Amino acid sequence: MTLAVPTNKSKNIESIYPLSPMQEGMLFHTLYEPESRVYFTQMKYILHGNLDIFAFEQAWQQVVDRHPILRTIFVWQNGKKTLQVVLKKVNLPWTNLDWRSLSPIEQEQQLEVLLQEDRNNDFVLDKAPLMRCTLIQLAEATYKFVWSSHHLLTDGWCMPIIFKEVFAFYEASIEGKDLYLPLPRPYKDYITWLQQQDATKAAAYWQKALQGFAAPTPLVVDCTAKQQSEIKKTFDQQRLQLSSTATTALKSLAQKHRLTVSTLVQGAWGLLLSRYSGESDVIFGATVSGRPPSLSGVESMIGLFINTLPVRVKVSEETELVPWLAELQQQQVERDEYAYSSLVEIQRSSEVPPGSCLFDSLLVFENYPSADSLHNSIRIDDFQGSERTNYPLTILVIPNEELLVRFVYDRDRFDADTITRMAGHFQTLLLGIVDNPQQKLSKLPLLTDFEKNRLLVEWNDTRVDYPEKCIYQLFEEQVAKTPDAVAVVFGSEKLTYQELNSRANQLAHHLQTLGVGPEVLVGICVERSLDMIVGILAILKAGGAYVPLDPAYPQERLAYMLSNATVSVLLTQQKLVEQLPNCEQVVCLDTDSEIISAQIKDNLLVGVKPENLAYVIYTSGSTGKPKGVAMSNRSLVNLLLWQMENSQVSIEGKTLQFAPISFDVSFQEIFSTWCSGGTLVLISEDVRRDARALLRLLTETGVERIFLPFVALQQLAEVATSFELFPTTLCEIITAGEQLQMTTSLTNFLTRLPDCRLENQYGPSESHVVTAFTLKGSANSWSALPPIGRPIANTQIYILDLQGQPVPIGVPGELHIGGLGLAREYLNRPELTAQKFILSPFDKSNSACLYKTGDQARYLPDGNIEFLGRIDNQVKIRGFRIELGEIETTLTAQPQVKEAVVIVREDIPGKKRLVAYIVQTHITSPSSIQNQLRNFLKHQLPDYMVPSAFMLLDALPLTPSGKVDRRALPAPCVINDTETFVTASTPTEEAIATIWGDVLGLKQVGIHDNFFELGGHSLLATQVISRLRQTWKMELPLRRLFEKPTVAELAQSIDKILSTVQRLQSNTSSHLLNNREEIEL
């Protein structure tokens, strides 16, 4: 809309003056979103009585004549400044309709059409008046009155004043009398008063009041994933009405403690936002009357006086309710002194970044005329208002005899069910305030009884009666059923169930001679082989628990694990012995084979019980040392029996064994296969690291089921797009370890497998799998970020706030796990066990435990759970759980590191990497410190815990509270020594550098840069090799990148291959390279 000075109205101009800050804000949003009808106000009333229509119309015209603001338009001055222009004379548009001949249903239908047409007929701001009236006669003494206006003119305070004057003029008219009311004070006087206020003093107040608040309070239950460009801003509303009894009690409580009902309502809304967001410091908007007491006669003035101000609420859950409300009211009194402040200026005084809203919810406490305040012969009821603001959520509170609350919401941000639940929570808080005003804030209820029962009982009703058995017993039962079926395949080697059982028994008997039995921990450090698989089974059959040790781990880490677990027996291979720490008894499965094979093949008699340990798997720990998760047979058998019941793999189906045995998913792969009669397909480490080789193996072996972390699954899907073979036998894909994302490649991959189901499982090492969500049907219809599902058999999931109370549906909280799946403890870490495994407040026997996962999640309305990430510094990358604190602790152990912070960055969607930010004790060369720290970490931590980039800072950025501001850490750049950096010069080098830059998200790559030092890892290496193969149409083994990790080395290797190809092609045209042949140089 373009506004211009109305030259044709100059003789009719009474006054010209500036806008108030609130008017300027409303005008901006009106012009910014003209199609939204923002601030279009539509009031509807039912009038009962013998109404004189002409007198009623004239009364309204007289009120318009009395008040300058009702004759006001808005114009530009020279296209720069907006002014409001008061006209001397304005005729109020008036429409009379007679619908008495229509049935009640027809009247309702006609009314809906009329109201919509009225809303579509928006006001033109430079054409007066910005209001109109429609009177509809429904019956002899019943009328529907519709009053539409623009909010720029009036506020809620004006309604009773206007109606009182209308009926005063109406009464005088029907009695044939003249009425002379005192001249009202014009709105212009208020504008003059505003211009006299101390803006500097106000800015100082707001700066202090908002100090430390740097981000708007999130409305966590809204659909924040939608892009702003897609939002159409269509609004709807819902009503909440308290009973007269509850309203009376609320007013009595306020009166008793010298509080206003408005304070009680604001307190309840602040608590709701705090509980929803999980933050103790929240802000929402609230309207104030804006009528300064120092302006005489302001109570009877007509105009837009209300202002929107931020209300900051700090919630200390241990504070008592009434004192907290009293403090909230005192803050309101102090705030009212600066109620004239422009919201734009207030935001400038805050620390919220420009472009961000200070708040997203607005609380409006309204007052409208009641029947007893008007003429006795005309009764008004059934008031309904229709108005929308520029905020996604507005809560309008009308303190009638029955407190009315209207939730006006943006339908693109909230769905109706969400608002219904929100209204229920708001009502529960208000009633909780009334029921026990002496309680602490933490004790105030939020959930309705229905929702509490659903969250705690109904959705956790997972009981299934499973037999009390141990893992080895399930396996031996399967051996008896299918002794000749193939149990495991590794390349050309294979074992039947009987053969596997015999070999495992022989080793188990040998282990028993070494003292292995229940609660005895046996280390196993073996490369991927049949020996590895047999070793795990033998330990369990001997009654012990296995402790997997990855041969690739640094010696110091392995030494700690062996010491912490007090391992007395270690299974390994001769070639690994030298790199392993000393152990009391070492069994080399290869060189000791004669001793082992001399043992009998019979099953063992062991006294293992379900509560005895099955394994101890070490995961990253925040103190700098890994922690051992001790899992019992009972917990794991519960998982196996559930998995077997819910699998759609055939009885003799093949399952891939992909995960390292130090990763808990390996147990699921191995034993869910063996306990159901399937075949386990074991693969070498080279195949594990090469998605192309893995895809070929899956196709050639006819694997039906795979367990893969998302990143590995994504790599497989990407390779499949350009590979001639495809694993059509897959019927079940299970992913876990990190957030599943339905990328284009993965969707296309699964579209080619219409009978294959994808299952998204969730579970930390401390419980193994506890929830699962199955995706079936068309992959194109699946959510981009599928939920993690519902709890599995004999498992309970509780999503709790910081006070340990269940959060509402849709609200984030910390995920807690209960039930049979829990680990027994952190081995030899009683304090940590007590900290993370807490007594369940929902167990009547007061004996069950809950595990605090540190994961953030929320319940969806259908009972499925959405994973939202880590609450603390623990993250998952490539399926590995990493405690960032462990890396930080290890870094700060270096003398040259003063401070260290490690974060996960995802500068390229789907590509997470670790970045370390370092403050040095002494300044050294950037490239020198980078190489030194990387080499140091390689000897202390697994490769997936070594940051891909190191940033040197003079100081770490801090928040106002003194904490490290992780959001303010700069984006990483590659630290290169300028003297050694060389740009690509040949076509091959340029192509490689471009591919590396795309994959790693770097703008500049030199020919001497090392792929892995730039942040590359094995999964990204797969992408690079795939791109290189496409570029030169040649077979290039994945290991080539590991052997030639710099651009120069790899380019030289590729150039040699190309040169050989050209030479062969020139020598003979009949001996072309086979598509699958590799040229080794």
N, C-alpha and C positions, 0 to 999 in steps of 0.2 A: 504494500500500500504506500502511496506517495501522498503526503499532506502538503497543502499549500495555503497561503493566507487568503481567506475568502473576501476578496475585494468587493463583491456584490453585497456583503453584509455589513459594511462599515457604518451605515446609519443606524443599524440595529445593535451596535456593540455598546455594552454597558461598562465592561471592565476587561482588562487584560493583565495577566500575571503569570509567574512561573508555576511549574508543577512541584508537588511534594516529591520527596525521594520515592515513596511508595507508588505514587502515580507514574513516575518515570519508569520504575521497574515493570509495572503492569503494562504500560504502553509499549515497552521494548518487546515483551513476550507476545503481546497482541500483534505487533507488526512482524515479529520473527516467525510466528506460526499462525498466519491468518486463517488457514483452513481448520485449525484445531478448535476454534471458538473459545479460546482460553479467556477466562474472566467474563464470559457471558453468563449473566445471572438470570435464572428463570424461577420465579416464586409462584406457587400454586396454593390457593386457599378455597375452602368451601364456605360460602356465606349462607346462613339460615335466617329467614325473616322476610317481611314484606318490604323488599328493597325498592326504593325509588331510583330507577336506573339513571334518569337524567340528573337528579341531584347528586348521585354518587359520582358520575362523570365530572360534573362541575366542581365538586369538592376536590377531586384529584387535580384539576386544572388550577384551582386556587392555590393548592400547595406548591405546584410547579411555579406559579407566579411569585410566590413568597420567597423561594430559596434560589439564590443565584446558581449554586452548583448544579441544580436540576436543569438549568438552561445553558449549560456549558458545553463547548466543543473544544477540540484540540487541533492545533495547527503548528506548522513550521514557521520560524522567523528566518527568512533568507536561507532556508534549507539547512540551517545549522542548529538552532535552538528551538525546542518545543515549548509552546505557550498554551495556556488555557484561556479561552475567550468566552466571556459571559454575554449572552444576547439578552436584549431588553424584553423581547416577546417571543415566546415559543408556544406552538400549539401541540398539546399532547395527543399523539395518535391513539385512537380509541376504536375498538371493534366490539359491536354487540351481536351476539348470536343466540338464536332460539332453537334449542334441541329438545323441546318438550315432547315432540312427536316421535322421538327415537326411543327405542328400548334401552335399558341400562347397558346391555352388552354393546349395542350400536354406539351409545354415547362414549363408552370406554374406547372403542375402536376409533371413532372420530377424534377423540381427544388426543390419542397417541399420534395420529397423523398431524393434527394441528400443532402439537408441541414440537414435533420434529421439524415441521416447516418453519416454525417460529425460530428454532435454534439455527436452522440453515440460513435464515434471513439475518445475517450478522449486521451489526451497526457500522455505519460509515462515520469515522471519528470526527470529521469536520462538518457533519450535518446534524443539526439539532432536531429533536432532543435525542439523547442516547438512552431513551426508555420508551416503552409503549405498554398499553393495557388491553386486555381482552376479557369481556364479561360474557359468560355463557349461562343462559337460563336452562336448568335441567328439569325443574318442576315448578309448581306455583310459588313456592317459597324457598327454593334451593338454587344456588348459583355457584358456578365454578369461576373463580377469578384468577387470571394469569397476568402477572406483572413481570415484564422482562426489562432488564437494564444492563448497562455495562458497569462493572465493578469500579471503574474509574471515578464514578460519581459518589457512591455511598458505601457504607459498611453496615454490619449487622446492628450496631448501636442505633443507627438511624431508623430502623424499621418501626419500633414502637412510637418514636417521635412522629414519623410520617403518618402512621395509622391514627394516632391520637388526633393529629390536626385534621386529617381527612374526615374523620367522624365528627369532629367539632364543627367543621364547615357543613357537613351533611346534616347534622342535627339542626343547625341554625336555618339551613335551607328549607327543610321539611316543615319547620315551625314558622317560616316566613320572616325570619329575623336576619339582621345584618350582624356579622361577626367581625370584630376588629381585634386581631391578636397583635401582641407587641412585635415590632420588627425584629427578625432574627439577626444574629450576628453573622456576617458573611464569611464564607470559607477563606476569602482573601486574607482576613485578619490572622488566620492560623498560618498561612504561608509567610506572612510578615514576621510572626513570632518565630517560625522556624529559622528564618534568615538571621535572627538575632542570637542564636545559640552558639556556644563555644565548641566548634568542631574539633579543635586541638585537644581540649580536655576530654571530649568523648572518645577520640582516637586512642588516647593514653589509657582510658578505662578499658576499652575493648581489647587492646593489646595485652594488658595484664590479665584480663578475664579469660582470654583464649590462649595464653602462653602454654606452649608444650603440646598443643593439639594440632597435629600436622596432617591428618587424613580424615575425611568424612566417615561417620559411622556407617558401616555397610549394612544394607538391608539384605541379609544373607539368604532370605527365602525367596528372593526375586530371581528372574531369569536374566542374570547378568551376562550370559554368554552371547546374547543378541547384539549385533552391531548397531550402533546408533543410527546408521543410515537406513537400517531396515525397520526402525521403529516408527509406527504410524500414529501412536498416541491416541488410542481409542480408550475411553474411560467408562467405568461402570461403578456401581456403589452397592454396599451392603449395610444393613442396619442392625444395631445391637441395642436392646432396650432393657434396662434394669427394672425390676419390679418396684412398685411404690414402697414396699417395705425396705428393700435394699437401698433405695435412693434416700429414704428418710434416715436410715442408719448411717449412710455416708455423710449426710448433712449434719447429723447430730455429732458424729465423731469430729468433723471439722470445727463445729461450734465449740465443743468441749475443750479442744486443744488450741483454740484460737487460730485455726487454719482456714483457708478458703477451699472450697470444693475444687477450684481450679488447681490448687497445689496438690491435692490428692490425685487428681487425674494426671497432672504432669509427672508426679512421682511414679505412678503406675506405668506410664508410657516409657519413662526413663529406665525403669527396671526391666520392662519387656525388651527394650533395645539392648540393654546390657546382657540379658540372658541369651538373646538371639545371637548377638555378635561375639559373645565371650570376652567382651572388653569391660573394664571397670570405669572407663572414662568415655562417655558418649555425648553426642550433641544432636539435638533435633530443633526444628524451628517452632516458634509459637507466636501467635498474633497477640498483640497488646492493644488496648483501646486507643492509645496514643493521644488521649485528650489531656493536655497539661492542666493541672489544677490552677496554675498561675494565670491562665487565660479565662477571664470572667465570662460566664455564660456559655462555656464550652459544652456543658452537659446537654444543651438544647440545640446545638449547632448541627447542621446537616452537611455531610461531606465525607471524604475518605480520610479518616484519622488513624485507622488501624495501621500498625506497622508490624513487620515480621522480624523477629529477633532470634538469635541463637540462644538455646537453653543448654547449658553445660551441666551434666549430671555426673557426679563421681559416686560410684557405688562401692562401698566397703561392706561386704556381706556380713560382717560381724557387728555392724552398727545397728542399734535399735531403731525401729521404724519411726516413732514419733519425733525424737530429736533430729533424725535425718530429714524428715519432712519440714520441721521448723527451720532448719538451716536452708533448705531449698526455698522456702518462702522468704527468708531474709535476703537471699541472693536475688530473688525476684524484686524485692523492694529496692535494692541497690541498682538493679538493672533498669527499673522504671525511670530513674533519674536521667537516663540516656536513651529513653525509648524513642526519641526523635531521630536517632542515628540511621543513616542510610545503610541498608544491608550491603550494598556495594562497597561502601567505605569500611564497614565492619570486616568484611572478608579481606580487604587490603591490610587490615591491622592484624590479621591472623597469620598463622604459619602454613595454612593450607595452600598448596600450589595454585597459581593462576590457572583458570580453566576448569578447576574442580569445584563442585558445589560444596558449600560448607555443611550442608545437610540435605538429606533426600526425603525426609518425612516432616510434615507440618501439622501441628496440633492447633486447632481453632476452637476456642471456647466461646460459644455464641449465646446471644439473648434475643428472643423473638417475642412479639406481643402475645399475651394470653387473652382468653375470652373475657376475663373479668376486668381487663384494662380498657375495653372498648364500649361502644354504645350498647345499652341493654337490649334495644330492639333488634339488633343484628348480632348474631352469634357467629364467631369464626372458629373453625376447627379444621382438622386434617391438613395442616400445613405441610407442604413438601417443597423442598428446594432443589434446584439443579444448577450446580456451578462447578467449574473445575479450575484448578490452579495449574501452575507450571511445574508442580512437584509430582513425582510418581505416586506418592501416597499422602493423602490428606485425611486427618481424623478430625471430624467436626463433632463437638460435644455440645448438646443442648440441654441445660439443666431444668427440665420440666419436672412435674411431679413424679414422672418416671424418666430417669436420666436416659436420654437418647444419644447414641453414638453412631455417626455415619462414617463409613470407611469409603472414601472415594479413591479409586486406584486405576492406574494405567494397566490395561489388560495385556499389553505387550511385555509388562514387567512382572505381573502377578496373575495367577489363575484364581478362579472363584473359590476353589477348595482351600487354597492357601489363606485367603482373606477370611474365610469362615473359621479356620483354625485360629488365626490371629485374633479374631474377635472373641473367640472362646477363651484364649489365654488372657486377653485384656480383662475380660469379665472375671475370670478366676483370680487375678491379681487384685482387682477392686474389692471383691468379696472377701479375699484373704486379709486385706487391710482392715476391713470392718470387723471381721471375726476375732482378730487378735492383734490389736494395735501395739501391744507391748513386746511383740516378738522381734527377733532379729531379721534383717533383710533376707538372709540365707534361708530362713524357714518359710518365707512366703511361697505359697504354691503357685505353679504356673500351668501345669497340665490339667485338663479336665479328667474326671475319673475314667471316662470312656477311653481317652487317649492313653492314659497311664496303664490301664489294663491291657490295651493292645500292644504297647511297647514292651512291657515287662513280662506279660504272661502269654498272650495269644501268639505273638510272633516268635516266642522262645519255646513253644511247645514242640520239642524235637525228640522226645524220649523214644528210644527204640531199644528193645531187649536183645543184646548181643551176648554170645557165650563168653564165659570167663576163660580165655585161652591166651597162650603166648604165641609169638610169631612163628617160632620153629614148628609148633604143633600144627598150625594152618598149612605150612609148607609140607610137612610129612603126610598130612591127610591127602593133599593133592598128589603126592608121589604115589600113594597107594591107589589113587583113582586112575592116573595116567602115567605109569612108569616109563612107557616107551615113547611118549610124546617128547618133542624137542623143547628143552627148557631154555637154552641159551645158544646163540650163534655169534661167533667172532671171526669174521673173514671166512676162511675155509674150515675153521674149527667149530665143533658143536658138541653139546652134551645133552643127553636125554635127562628126564627127571631122575631116573634111577641112577644114572652115571653121576649126575651132579650131587645127588644125595650121598652116594658112596664116597666121592672125593671129599665132600664137606665133612662127613662123619670121620674119615681118617684123620683129617686135620684137627677136628674137634677133639678126638681122643688124645691126640698129641698135646693139644693145648691143656687138656685136663691134667696131664702129667706135669705140666708147668705151673699148676695151681689155679688155672682159670675155672671160674664158677660164678654163681650169682653175685652181682655187685662188683665183680672184678673187671677193670677196664683194660682193654687190649687195643694198642695202637695199630693202625694199618696204613702204611705208606707204600703204595704200590702203583706202578703205571697201569694205564687202562689195559686189561687183559683178563683172561679167564681166571687167572690166579686172584685178581682183585675181587671178582664176584664170589668165587669159592671161599675166599678168606672171610668176607663179611658173613656169609651164611654159617661158616664153621664156628665163628666166635659166638653167634647166637645159639647154635646147637650145643656148644660147650657150656652154655649158661651165662656167658659173659656179656659185656656191652662193648661195642666197637667205638673207637675214637678215630675218625678219618683224618689223615694228615696229607695235605697236598704236597707232592715232591717239589713243586715250584715255589713253595713258601720259603722265605729267608730262614736261615738256620736258627737265628735268635727267636723267631716266632714259634718255630717247631719245638725248640727247647723249652720255651715257656709252657706250651700246651702239654708236653709230656710231663713236665714238673707239676703243673697245676692239677693234672688228672691222676698223678701218682701212678703212671703207667709202668707196669713191671714186665710186660710182654709186648714186643713189637714185631708185627708181621711186615716184611719188606722183601726187596729183591737185592741180590748181591751188588748190582751196579749202583745202588742207591745208598749202601751202607756208609760209605766214606763221607757223604754230605749230610748224614743224619747225626743228631746229638747222641751221646752215649745212652744206652738203655740197659737195664739189668739183664733181660733175656731177649735176644734177637732171634727170630725165626726167618730165615731166607727161604721163601717159597720155591725158589728155583734150585738152589744148591742143596737144600735140605730135603729135596723131594723123595730120596730113597728112605730116609727115616720116617717121613710122613706116610709114604705108601705102604710101609710095613705094618701100619695100624689096621685094626679090623674095620670093616665097612658097616657094621650094624649101627642102628640108631642108639643114641646115648640115653642113659637115665640121669636126668638132672632135676634138681629141686627148684627150678625157676618158677616164680609166681608172677601173675600179671603186674604186680606193683614193682617188680624188679626192673632195673635199667636195661634198655635195649641199645641205646647209643648216647654218646655225648658229642655234640657238634659245636664247634667254636665259631662265634660270630664276633664282629667288630665291637669293641667296648670304648666308652667315652673317656675312660681313665688312661687310655694309652695301651691297655692290655686287653686281649680278646677274652670273652667270657664263654664258659662251656655250658650249653643248654642240655640238661640231663632229661632224657625222655624215656618213659617207662613202656613196657610191653602193652599194658592196658590202653594207654593213649593211642599207640600206633595201631593196635588191632582194631580199635574203634574206627580209625581212619580207613584202614584196609577194607573192612566189611562194608562200610558206607560206599567206598569207591567201587567195589566189586558189584554192589547192588545197582549202582547208577551208571554203569558203563554199558555202552552198546557195541563193544568189541566182541567178536566171535570167541568161542571157547578156546580155540587154538590160534587166535589172532596174535599178530606180532606187534610188540611194543618197542620203540626205540629207547635205548639207554643213553641219554645225552648228557645229563647233568653230572658234574664232578661229584664224587662221593662225599665231599666236604659240604655239599649243598643238600639241604634236606629233601628236595624233590627227588633225588636219586633213590631214596628209600621207597618213595611212592612208585616210581617207575619199576623198580626191581620186584618188590614184593606184591604189589597189586597184580602184577603179571604172573608170578609164580604161584600165588595162592588161588588163582583162577584157572590155571592150566594153559596159559599162553606161552609164547616164545619171546624171549628177551633178545633184542638185536643190539649187541655191543659194538661200538665203533671206536676207531683209533682217534688220537688227539688231532692228527692232521685232518681227518674228515670233519671232526667237530668244528674246526676253525675255518673250513672252506664250505660256504653255502652251496656252491655248485657241486662239489663232491658229495655233500650230504643229500642234495636233491636227487642225484643219480642213484645213490645207495637206497634211498626210500623207494624209488621207482623199481629198481631191480630186485629188491628183496620183498616187495609187497607189504611193507609196514602198514598197519591199520591205525595205530595210535602213537601220538607223539606228545611229549611234555616239553614245551619250549618257552623261555621268557620272551616277552614281546619283541625285543630288539632282534633276537635270533629268528623269530618267526617272520618279522618284517624283512630281514635279509633274504630268507628263503623265498618269500613271495616276490621280491624284486628280481631275484635270479630267475625265477620261473617264467617271468614275462618274455624272456628271450632264450629259453632253453628248449631243446627239442623233446626232452622227456618230461613226463608229468606224473606225480604219484597218485594215480586215480584210486588206489586201494585205501587211501586215508578215509576213515569214517569217524575219527574222534581226535580233536586237537585240544589239548589242555594247556592253558597258559597261566603263569603265575610269576610272582617275583617283582613285578612293577606294573604300572598302569597300562592297561590294554588300550590301544588306539586303533580305530578302524580306518586305516589309511587307504588310499586308492589302490595301492598294490595289493594290500591284504584283502580288500573287498573283492578285487578281481580274482585273486587266487582262490578264495572260498566260493566265488560264483561258479568256478569250474568244478567245484566239489559239492554239488547240490544235496548229496546224501550225508555229508559230513557235518557234524555238529561241533561248534566251538564252545568250550567251557572256560569261563574266566574264574579262576580260583584265587582265594586270598588266605593268607595265614603267615604269621611270623614264625621264626624258628622255635619260639617258646610255646607254640601250640600246633605247629604244622598247619594243614589246611583246616579252616573253620567255616568258610562260606564259599558258595559257588553259584555262578549264574550261567545258565545254558542259553546259547544263542542258536536258534534254529530258523529254518525257512530261508528266505531271500536275504543274502548278505547286504544287499543295497538298502534294506529297510532298517538295519541295525543302527543303534546310537553310535556316534563318533567316539564316545568314551563310555563303554558299557559299564554297568554297575558290577559290584563284586558279589551280588546275590544275597541269599539268605543263609542262616546258620545250618550246618550239616547235622547229622544225627548226634544226639546227646551233647549238643553244644548250645551255649547261650551267648548272645551278643547284647551288650548294653552300651549305648552311646551317651556319655555323661558330660556334665559341665565341670567347672573347676571345683565346685562344692560336692561333686559326686552325685548330683541329681540328674535323672534322665532328661535329655533335651527333647523338645518337640520335633515332630516330623518336619523335615526340611531344614532343621537348624544344625549347624556343625557342632561336634563335640568330640571328645576323645573316645576312641573305640576300646571297650573292655571286653575280655573274653572269659567265659566260664564254661564249666563242663568237663567231660572226660578227656578232652584233647590237650589239656594243659601239661606242660613240662613239670617235672617234680621240683626242680630248683635250678639255680645257677651253681654249678659244681664248686664247692668250697668257697662260696661267696654269700654267706648268710645275710649280711647287711643289704646287699643288692637284691637278694631274693625277697627279703621282707619289704623292700622299697617298691618292687615291681609286682609282686604277687601279694595282693591285699585281700583281707577278708571281705566277702561279698555282703553288702548291706541288704541284699534281696533274698538271702538264704535264711530261712527260719531256724535252721539248726545251728547257725552261726559257726559253721565249720568249713564251708566251701570257699574257694578262693576265686579271685578275678585277676587276670593279667592286664596291667596297664600297658597298652601297646605303644602309646605315643603317636599313633596314627590318628589323623583327623578324618571323620566320616560323617555322613548324615543318612537318616532313613528317608527313602522316597515314599510317596503316598501308598504305593502298592506293596510295601513291606520289604522291597529290595534295598540294599545298602549301596550308597555311592561313596567311593574312596576319594578323599580330597588332598592327600599328601601327608607329610610329616609335621607334627607340632614342634618337635625339637630339631636338633641338628642332624638327626639320622636321616639318611637318604638311601635310595636304591638307584644304582646305575648298572645297566646291562644285567639286571637280575641280582646283583650282589648288594647286600645291605651294608652300608658304610656309616660309621659314626664319624661325623666330621671332627668331633672333639678329639678323637684318637689321632687323626692326622695333625691337627693343630698342636696337640701335646707333644707329638714326636718332633715336629718342626721346632718348637720353642726349646727343645732339649739341645739344639745346636747353639753354640756360643755366639755366633754372628747374627742370630735371630732375636730381636727384642720382643716383637709381637707378631702373631700370625693369625690370620682368619682364612678359613677355607669355605667356599660356597659352591653350589651347583649352579651353573649357568646353562641356559638353553637359548642361545642367541639365534640358532637355527632350529625351527620346530622339529621336535623328535630327536634332537642330537644333544644329549646332556653331557657335560664334562665338568671336571673338578678344576677350580681355579684357586690358587693360593695367593693371598695378599700379605706381603712381608714388610715389616719395618725393621731395618737393620740396626745393629748396635754400632757398626762402623761402616761407612760408605765404601763399597767395592764395586767392581765392574759388573754391570747387569748380567752379561752373559756368563761371567765367572760364578756369581752366586747362584744363578739358575742351574747351571750344570752341577755345581757342588751339592745343592739341596736335592736335586733329582737323584743323583747317584747315592746320596745318603739314604733317602727314602726307599730306594730299590733294595737296600740291604736290611731294611726294617719292616717293610710292609709288602703285601701282595701288589702285583702290578696294577690292579684295578683301583687301588687306593692312592696311587701316585698322581698328583695333579698334573694336568696337561699343560698348564700355563702358570707362570709365576709373575706377579705384578709387584714392583717395588714402590712403596709409598713413604712419604716423609712422616705421615701419621695416619692412623685409622680414623675414618669419619665417625663421629659420635652423635647420638641423639641428645636432646635436651636433658634427659635423665642420666646421661653418662654412659649409656650402653653403646656398643658398636652398632652403627647404622648400616646394616648389610645392604639395604636398598640404595645407599649412596655410593657404594663401591663402584669404581669405574669399569667399563667394559675392558676386557683384557686385550692387549696387543702383543704381538710376538716380539720377544726381546732378541734382537739380533745385534751382533757386533758389526758396526758399520764398515770396519776394515775388512771383514771376511765375507760380507754379504755380496753375492754375485747374482745378477739377474740371468734368466734363461736366454740363451743365444741361438740354439738350434731349434728347428721345428719340433723335434721330439721332446726336448726339454720344455719348450713353451706349452706343448699339449699336456705334459705331465703336471707342470706347475699349475696350469689352469684347472685340471681335474682335482688336484690336491686342494686348491683354494676353494673350489665349489663344495667339496666334501667336508672340509674342516672349517669352512666359513671364514677364510682369510683373504684379505685383499692382495697380499704380497707374499710370494714364496720364492726363496732363493735356491740355486742349484745345490748348495751345500747343506740345506736344511734337512734335518732328519724327520721323516714322517711321524715317528712315534714321539719325538721330542716336541713336535708341533701340536700334539694333542691326539694323534691317531692311536687307534687300538685295533684289535683283531677284527672286530665287526665292521669298523670303518674301512679297514684294509680290504675287506670283501667287496665293498662298494667301489673302491679304487680299481681293484683288479677287474671287476666287471666292466667298468668304464674303459679301461685300457684294452680289454678284449674287443669291445665294440668298436673302438677307434681304429685298431689295426687288424681286426678280423683274424686274430690268432689265438691259439691256446697259450695262456700264460699262467703258470702255477702260482698259487697264493704264496707259497714260501719264497718266491722270487722277491717279493716286497720286503720280507723279513731279512733276506740275504743282502738285498741292495736297497737300504732304507732312505738314501738320499736321491734327489732328482737326477743328479749327474750320474750316479752309479746305475740307476734304473734305466735312464735314457741310453747309456752306453750298452747295456744288456739288450734292450729292445732294438737298437740300431744294428747290433750284430745279428740278431734273428732276422731282421728285415733284409740285411745284406745277404745272408745265406739263402733266404727265400728267392731273392732276385737272381742270385747266381744259379740256383737250381732251375728256376724257370727259364733262364736264358740258355742253359745247357741242353735242356730237353723239355718239350711241351707235353710229353706223355707221362712224365713222372712228377706230377704236381703233388704238393703236400696233402696228405690226408687231413680231413677236418679235425681228427682227434689226435693227430700225432704231435708230440712236443719235441722241439729242437733243443737239446741240451748242449750248452756251450761251456 
